[in-house]
Amino acid sequence: MTDRPMPRITACVDGPLLIRGAVELVGDDGRLLDNPRRTVALCRCGASAIKPWCDGTHKLIRFTTAEPPVSP
């Protein structure tokens, strides 16, 4: 048994995914990403300059997680 908290992922409205708890983040090359924080924010908008981390750019580009309107 470990005393590390279970991971929890929260999808922020119009923003990043917040990851809390004991998780390993693996890059596209298969190597572990250095993560010194207990909580990290992962980019969902695709515009961050520091991917996979969120840098707040979603606010500048007015990223939305709302469903697009349905055309008639």
FIMIDREN-925689 format. One record per residue: chain; residue number from 0; residue in three letters; x, y, z negated of N, C-alpha, C in turn. Coordinates in steps of 0.001 Angstrom, whole numbers, plus 524288, in hexadecimal, padded with zeros to 5 digits. Each point is the difference from the previous one (the first is absolute). Layout:
<pts>
{unit A	pos NUM	code ALA	n_u X	n_v Y	n_w Z	ca_u X	ca_v Y	ca_w Z	c_u X	c_v Y	c_w Z}
...
</pts>
This chain:
<pts>
{unit A	pos 0	code MET	n_u 8034D	n_v 7FB61	n_w 80000	ca_u 7FCB3	ca_v 8049F	ca_w 80000	c_u 80379	c_v 804DD	c_w 80000}
{unit A	pos 1	code THR	n_u 7FE19	n_v 80421	n_w 80263	ca_u 802F2	ca_v 804D5	ca_w 80051	c_u 7FCF6	c_v 80463	c_w 7FD56}
{unit A	pos 2	code ASP	n_u 802D1	n_v 803E4	n_w 7FE16	ca_u 7FD60	ca_v 80471	ca_w 7FD98	c_u 7FF51	c_v 80477	c_w 803DB}
{unit A	pos 3	code ARG	n_u 80115	n_v 7FEF6	n_w 804FA	ca_u 7FF22	ca_v 803E6	ca_w 80412	c_u 7FA31	c_v 8001A	c_w 8015A}
{unit A	pos 4	code PRO	n_u 7FDBF	n_v 804B5	n_w 8009D	ca_u 7FA62	ca_v 80054	ca_w 8011D	c_u 7FEAA	c_v 7FDC9	c_w 8055C}
{unit A	pos 5	code MET	n_u 7FB43	n_v 7FE06	n_w 80072	ca_u 7FE0E	ca_v 7FE10	ca_w 80500	c_u 7FFAC	c_v 80491	c_w 803C8}
{unit A	pos 6	code PRO	n_u 80100	n_v 7FF04	n_w 80505	ca_u 7FFA4	ca_v 80439	ca_w 803CC	c_u 7FA66	c_v 801E8	c_w 800A6}
{unit A	pos 7	code ARG	n_u 7FF8F	n_v 80507	n_w 800F8	ca_u 7FAEC	ca_v 8025C	ca_w 8012C	c_u 800CF	c_v 803C2	c_w 80486}
{unit A	pos 8	code ILE	n_u 7FCC6	n_v 7FF82	n_w 80402	ca_u 80055	ca_v 80357	ca_w 8049C	c_u 7FB0A	c_v 80344	c_w 8003C}
{unit A	pos 9	code THR	n_u 800BD	n_v 80526	n_w 8004C	ca_u 7FB9E	ca_v 803A0	ca_w 80049	c_u 80056	c_v 802FE	c_w 8051C}
{unit A	pos 10	code ALA	n_u 7FBE1	n_v 7FFA7	n_w 80320	ca_u 7FFB4	ca_v 802FB	ca_w 804DC	c_u 7FDBE	c_v 80557	c_w 7FEC5}
{unit A	pos 11	code CYS	n_u 8032E	n_v 80407	n_w 80078	ca_u 7FE43	ca_v 80556	ca_w 7FEE8	c_u 7FCEC	c_v 8021C	c_w 804A4}
{unit A	pos 12	code VAL	n_u 7FBAE	n_v 8028D	n_w 7FEE1	ca_u 7FCD9	ca_v 80256	ca_w 80428	c_u 8035B	c_v 803E7	c_w 802FA}
{unit A	pos 13	code ASP	n_u 80041	n_v 7FF6B	n_w 80524	ca_u 802F6	ca_v 80377	ca_w 80376	c_u 805C5	c_v 80065	c_w 7FE83}
{unit A	pos 14	code GLY	n_u 80222	n_v 7FBFE	n_w 7FD99	ca_u 8056C	ca_v 80031	ca_w 7FE41	c_u 80298	c_v 7FAAA	c_w 8000A}
{unit A	pos 15	code PRO	n_u 80410	n_v 7FF73	n_w 7FCDD	ca_u 80341	ca_v 7FB4B	ca_w 80023	c_u 7FDA1	c_v 7FB70	c_w 7FCF9}
{unit A	pos 16	code LEU	n_u 802C3	n_v 7FBA7	n_w 8003D	ca_u 7FEEF	ca_v 7FB8F	ca_w 7FC99	c_u 80390	c_v 80099	c_w 7FB4A}
{unit A	pos 17	code LEU	n_u 7FDCA	n_v 7FFF8	n_w 7FB54	ca_u 80322	ca_v 80034	ca_w 7FB42	c_u 800C8	c_v 7FA6B	c_w 7FE14}
{unit A	pos 18	code ILE	n_u 804E2	n_v 7FE8E	n_w 7FF32	ca_u 8015B	ca_v 7FAC4	ca_w 7FE3C	c_u 8022F	c_v 80078	c_w 7FA81}
{unit A	pos 19	code ARG	n_u 7FD73	n_v 7FD60	n_w 7FC4D	ca_u 801C5	ca_v 80001	ca_w 7FA92	c_u 800F9	c_v 7FA5E	c_w 7FE5B}
{unit A	pos 20	code GLY	n_u 803F2	n_v 7FF3C	n_w 7FCC5	ca_u 80108	ca_v 7FACB	ca_w 7FDF6	c_u 804A1	c_v 7FD70	c_w 8029B}
{unit A	pos 21	code ALA	n_u 80099	n_v 7FB05	n_w 7FEE1	ca_u 8047F	ca_v 7FD02	ca_w 801C4	c_u 7FF3A	c_v 7FDFC	c_w 80591}
{unit A	pos 22	code VAL	n_u 80256	n_v 802A2	n_w 803BB	ca_u 7FFD2	ca_v 7FE49	ca_w 80574	c_u 80565	c_v 80097	c_w 80261}
{unit A	pos 23	code GLU	n_u 80110	n_v 7FCD6	n_w 803E0	ca_u 804BA	ca_v 80098	ca_w 8032D	c_u 7FE46	c_v 80205	c_w 80543}
{unit A	pos 24	code LEU	n_u 8027D	n_v 80424	n_w 801D2	ca_u 7FEDC	ca_v 8021E	ca_w 80526	c_u 80455	c_v 7FE4A	c_w 803AE}
{unit A	pos 25	code VAL	n_u 7FE71	n_v 7FDA2	n_w 8045A	ca_u 803B5	ca_v 7FDDD	ca_w 803BE	c_u 7FF98	c_v 8030D	c_w 80519}
{unit A	pos 26	code GLY	n_u 80472	n_v 801B8	n_w 80208	ca_u 80022	ca_v 802EB	ca_w 804E4	c_u 7FF32	c_v 7FC7C	c_w 804AE}
{unit A	pos 27	code ASP	n_u 7FF83	n_v 8025F	n_w 8049A	ca_u 7FF1F	ca_v 7FCF2	ca_w 804BF	c_u 804B4	c_v 7FCAF	c_w 80180}
{unit A	pos 28	code ASP	n_u 80478	n_v 8010E	n_w 7FD82	ca_u 804A6	ca_v 7FCCD	ca_w 800FE	c_u 8007C	c_v 7FB7A	c_w 7FC1B}
{unit A	pos 29	code GLY	n_u 7FC1D	n_v 7FF85	n_w 7FC7B	ca_u 7FFFF	ca_v 7FBBC	ca_w 7FC41	c_u 802DA	c_v 80127	c_w 7FAE9}
{unit A	pos 30	code ARG	n_u 80276	n_v 80486	n_w 7FFA7	ca_u 802D8	ca_v 8015F	ca_w 7FB35	c_u 7FC7C	c_v 802E8	c_w 7FC33}
{unit A	pos 31	code LEU	n_u 80113	n_v 7FF4B	n_w 7FAF5	ca_u 7FD07	ca_v 802C6	ca_w 7FC02	c_u 80116	c_v 805D8	c_w 8004C}
{unit A	pos 32	code LEU	n_u 7FBE3	n_v 8031B	n_w 7FF7A	ca_u 80095	ca_v 805AA	ca_w 7FFE3	c_u 8013D	c_v 801A2	c_w 7FA6F}
{unit A	pos 33	code ASP	n_u 803A4	n_v 80392	n_w 7FF69	ca_u 80163	ca_v 801FE	ca_w 7FAE4	c_u 7FB63	c_v 8030E	c_w 7FDDD}
{unit A	pos 34	code ASN	n_u 7FE0C	n_v 7FE5B	n_w 7FB88	ca_u 7FB76	ca_v 8027B	ca_w 7FDB6	c_u 800EC	c_v 800D6	c_w 7FA2C}
{unit A	pos 35	code PRO	n_u 801FA	n_v 80481	n_w 7FE75	ca_u 80116	ca_v 800F5	ca_w 7FA7D	c_u 7FB3D	c_v 801C7	c_w 7FCDA}
{unit A	pos 36	code ARG	n_u 7FB82	n_v 80096	n_w 80279	ca_u 7FB69	ca_v 80225	ca_w 7FD54	c_u 7FC1F	c_v 7FBC6	c_w 7FE62}
{unit A	pos 37	code ARG	n_u 7FCEE	n_v 80142	n_w 7FC0A	ca_u 7FBDD	ca_v 7FC75	ca_w 7FE34	c_u 7FB2A	c_v 8007F	c_w 8036F}
{unit A	pos 38	code THR	n_u 7FF32	n_v 8049A	n_w 80240	ca_u 7FBA6	ca_v 800F9	ca_w 80394	c_u 8023D	c_v 8025B	c_w 804F4}
{unit A	pos 39	code VAL	n_u 7FE5B	n_v 7FDF3	n_w 8047C	ca_u 801BA	ca_v 80224	ca_w 804FE	c_u 7FB3E	c_v 80142	c_w 8035B}
{unit A	pos 40	code ALA	n_u 800AC	n_v 803AE	n_w 8038F	ca_u 7FBE9	ca_v 80173	ca_w 803B0	c_u 801DB	c_v 7FE81	c_w 80571}
{unit A	pos 41	code LEU	n_u 7FD0A	n_v 7FCA7	n_w 80292	ca_u 8014C	ca_v 7FE48	ca_w 80548	c_u 7FCAB	c_v 802EB	c_w 803F6}
{unit A	pos 42	code CYS	n_u 8027C	n_v 801BB	n_w 80431	ca_u 7FD75	ca_v 80306	ca_w 80419	c_u 7FBDF	c_v 7FCBC	c_w 802D2}
{unit A	pos 43	code ARG	n_u 7FB78	n_v 80266	n_w 800E7	ca_u 7FBF0	ca_v 7FD9D	ca_w 8033E	c_u 7FF10	c_v 8030D	c_w 80500}
{unit A	pos 44	code CYS	n_u 801C1	n_v 804E8	n_w 80028	ca_u 7FECA	ca_v 80345	ca_w 8048B	c_u 803D2	c_v 7FF23	c_w 8047F}
{unit A	pos 45	code GLY	n_u 8049D	n_v 7FDFC	n_w 7FED2	ca_u 803E4	ca_v 7FF09	ca_w 8040A	c_u 80373	c_v 804A8	c_w 80145}
{unit A	pos 46	code ALA	n_u 7FF30	n_v 8046D	n_w 7FD60	ca_u 802EB	ca_v 804BB	ca_w 80151	c_u 80451	c_v 80156	c_w 7FC1E}
{unit A	pos 47	code SER	n_u 800AB	n_v 7FCF7	n_w 7FBE3	ca_u 803FD	ca_v 80122	ca_w 7FC12	c_u 80571	c_v 7FFCB	c_w 80260}
{unit A	pos 48	code ALA	n_u 80352	n_v 8038B	n_w 7FE4A	ca_u 80572	ca_v 80010	ca_w 801CA	c_u 8035F	c_v 7FC31	c_w 7FCE2}
{unit A	pos 49	code ILE	n_u 7FDCE	n_v 7FDBC	n_w 7FBDF	ca_u 80301	ca_v 7FC6C	ca_w 7FCB2	c_u 7FD47	c_v 7FAB0	c_w 7FF8A}
{unit A	pos 50	code LYS	n_u 7FD99	n_v 7FE3A	n_w 8043F	ca_u 7FD3E	ca_v 7FB01	ca_w 80002	c_u 8036B	c_v 7FBB5	c_w 7FDAF}
{unit A	pos 51	code PRO	n_u 7FDD5	n_v 7FC78	n_w 7FD16	ca_u 7FA73	ca_v 7FF16	ca_w 7FF1C	c_u 7FDAF	c_v 80363	c_w 7FBB6}
{unit A	pos 52	code TRP	n_u 8031C	n_v 80369	n_w 7FD9A	ca_u 7FE29	ca_v 80334	ca_w 7FBAF	c_u 7FCCF	c_v 8049A	c_w 80206}
{unit A	pos 53	code CYS	n_u 7FC52	n_v 801B0	n_w 7FCE6	ca_u 7FCCE	ca_v 8048E	ca_w 80147	c_u 80304	c_v 804F4	c_w 7FEA0}
{unit A	pos 54	code ASP	n_u 7FFDF	n_v 803DE	n_w 80380	ca_u 80278	ca_v 8050C	ca_w 7FEDF	c_u 7FC0E	c_v 80479	c_w 7FFEC}
{unit A	pos 55	code GLY	n_u 7FAF7	n_v 7FEB6	n_w 80018	ca_u 7FBE9	ca_v 803FC	ca_w 7FFCD	c_u 7FE4F	c_v 80216	c_w 80546}
{unit A	pos 56	code THR	n_u 80250	n_v 7FE2A	n_w 8043B	ca_u 7FEB4	ca_v 801EF	ca_w 80534	c_u 7FA43	c_v 7FF23	c_w 80157}
{unit A	pos 57	code HIS	n_u 7FD88	n_v 7FC17	n_w 7FDA3	ca_u 7FA79	ca_v 7FEF6	ca_w 8011E	c_u 7FCA4	c_v 804DC	c_w 7FF21}
{unit A	pos 58	code LYS	n_u 80184	n_v 80349	n_w 7FC57	ca_u 7FD0C	ca_v 804D4	ca_w 7FF04	c_u 800A2	c_v 803D4	c_w 80485}
{unit A	pos 59	code LEU	n_u 804C9	n_v 80064	n_w 8021F	ca_u 8010D	ca_v 803A6	ca_w 8044D	c_u 7FD29	c_v 7FE75	c_w 804FE}
{unit A	pos 60	code ILE	n_u 7FFBA	n_v 7FAE6	n_w 800FE	ca_u 7FD8C	ca_v 7FE3B	ca_w 804DE	c_u 7FA36	c_v 7FECC	c_w 7FF54}
{unit A	pos 61	code ARG	n_u 7FE03	n_v 800F2	n_w 7FB45	ca_u 7FA7B	ca_v 7FF1B	ca_w 7FEBF	c_u 7FE56	c_v 7FA5A	c_w 80108}
{unit A	pos 62	code PHE	n_u 80362	n_v 7FC6A	n_w 7FE4F	ca_u 7FECE	ca_v 7FA71	ca_w 80069	c_u 7FAFD	c_v 7FECD	c_w 7FCFD}
{unit A	pos 63	code THR	n_u 7FCB9	n_v 7FCC8	n_w 8023B	ca_u 7FB38	ca_v 7FE89	ca_w 7FD5B	c_u 7FF51	c_v 7FA15	c_w 8001A}
{unit A	pos 64	code THR	n_u 7FDC9	n_v 7FE05	n_w 7FBD2	ca_u 7FED6	ca_v 7FA6C	ca_w 7FFB5	c_u 7FA35	c_v 7FF07	c_w 800ED}
{unit A	pos 65	code ALA	n_u 7FD23	n_v 80431	n_w 8012C	ca_u 7FA62	ca_v 7FF74	ca_w 80116	c_u 7FF2C	c_v 7FD2E	c_w 80525}
{unit A	pos 66	code GLU	n_u 7FBA1	n_v 7FD71	n_w 80050	ca_u 7FE90	ca_v 7FD5F	ca_w 804E3	c_u 7FF0E	c_v 8040D	c_w 80439}
{unit A	pos 67	code PRO	n_u 801FC	n_v 7FF12	n_w 804C1	ca_u 7FEE8	ca_v 803BA	ca_w 80437	c_u 7FA37	c_v 7FFFB	c_w 80159}
{unit A	pos 68	code PRO	n_u 7FDF2	n_v 80476	n_w 801D1	ca_u 7FA6E	ca_v 80024	ca_w 80172	c_u 7FEEB	c_v 7FC4C	c_w 80482}
{unit A	pos 69	code VAL	n_u 7FB7D	n_v 7FDAD	n_w 7FFE6	ca_u 7FE63	ca_v 7FC60	ca_w 80424	c_u 7FD84	c_v 80320	c_w 80469}
{unit A	pos 70	code SER	n_u 801E0	n_v 7FF1C	n_w 804C9	ca_u 7FDCD	ca_v 802A3	ca_w 80495	c_u 7FAFA	c_v 7FD4B	c_w 801B2}
{unit A	pos 71	code PRO	n_u 7FC28	n_v 80309	n_w 801B9	ca_u 7FB16	ca_v 7FD9B	ca_w 801D3	c_u 800B2	c_v 7FD34	c_w 8051F}
</pts>
